[in-house]
Amino acid sequence: MGVIALKCALAALAGGLAVWLPGESRIVDLETRAYRRVFWTLAAASRCFLFFLLYVVLGQGVPSDVSGYYVPEAERAWQGQLVYRDFPSSYGPGFPYLVGFVLHASGSAQSLVAVAIVLELGALAVWRRVSRDMGFGERSVRRGELLYVTSAVPLLTIAVAGQNQSWLALGVGASLLFALHRAPLRAALAALGGAVLVKALALPFWLPAGVLLARGGRRPAALFGLALGVGVALCGGLLWHFGADPALPLRREAGLSSPGNLPFLAGLLLAPLGLELPRWLAWLAFASVAGWVVMRVLRRQQDARRVVHDAVAVVWLAFLVLSPKAFPGYFVIAALPIAVCVATSAASRSVYAVWQAVLAVLPSLWFRLSSPTGDVRSVGMVVIILLHLVACACGFWLIRHALGKPADADASSWGTSSSPSASQPDDE
């Protein structure tokens, strides 16, 4: 229970900062150089402090997927075994070998946490540029990134657990940034890198990158699609040639579920009745909401860049609420667009902070408090169900808020944005 107490304390502290800091005009309106010093010090120091406390002072082992999956798979890969043939994996075909290289070079699983932190800071810089180049003013981006850096889920997922969502966030963000600047081959390389070197969760973000490239005509989008097709065929063909099954990670993930979303809550409530929520129904609900979100964004926005930004943010938010396999840490992959869209008021930041706090502690509470028999009348299961209700309610509220009044945007052209003082005031 000590780990859960630590997570609860961190989530509470992060929640308080998330409500206050993005609305603090003395920080948001700082001169550019001073603001950058404050922001990057906060971002780096918060992560490094947790790393130093847990892994240097207390000498803790790395929890969760690092010890359970990353290290064992990397050891087998480093022995010369072939992924998807000699051992199963839910990750991209290059991921076990990449992790094996890091472990072999450092000799410690804690190094994976350090790598995750460095890549998270890199991903944050890339996504910041994406939001700026998609037409958002400096003040909106600052509020969003301050909200992100004080969010409970990234702190616990990256700085404590060292998971690979920050790796994927960097690849996805780089792909969209290259697409914004009409570099189809580099966008395809970054997109393939995320899927091959980390996880297939990069696949849904290929579509918005293609849409951005299509703004410049058919040729950039066609080059992007062709490069992706060649890359997928080459990688899959090589695996197939050596006796591996390229579709194995997709099949493994298809039957899994994670706490913190509506399908998981429905499963808890239906289990005592001997019923089970069909997975196709959950995916149909998500697809319907995603389609509705895109239509709402299209009606609200004129600029194609803003359409893509808001659609990515709100569809990914809907994925976290409605997908059966929406592990809370997946939030990190497209976190900054979500934060930019919901950082506009104290009320929205308060709901967001509660949502983040619940998601941050829910997986650990589920493993600790869930009843072995699935009895929903046990105290632990009642707590789990109530927390799921809170998480789902907050998630739907944030979707509705993000589709309402848009964050202020700068109407200027590529690569420019207004100064903080020229941006619209906070709507608190």
Secondary structure, DSSP 8 states (H G I E B T S, - for coil): -HHHHHHHHHHHHHHHHHHHGGG-HHHHTS-HHHHHHHHHHHHHHHHHHHHIIIIIIS-----HHIIIIIHHHHHHHHTT--BTTTB--SS-TTHHHHHHHHHHHHS-THHHHHHHHHHHHHHHHHHHHHHHHTTB-HHHHHHHHHHHHT-HHHIIIIIIT--THHHHHHHHHHHHHHHHTT-HHHHHHHHHHHHHHT-GGGGGGHHHHHHHHHTT-HHHHHHHHHHHHHHHHHHHHHHHHTT--TTHHHHHHHT---SSSHHHHHHHHHGGGT----HHHHHHHHHHHHHHHHHHHHHH--SHHHHHHHHHHHHHHHHHHH-TT--GGGGGGGHHHHHHHH-SSHHHHHHHHHHHHHHHHHHHHHHHHS-TT--TTSHHHHHHHHHHHHHHHHHHHHHHHHTSS---B----TT----GGGS-----
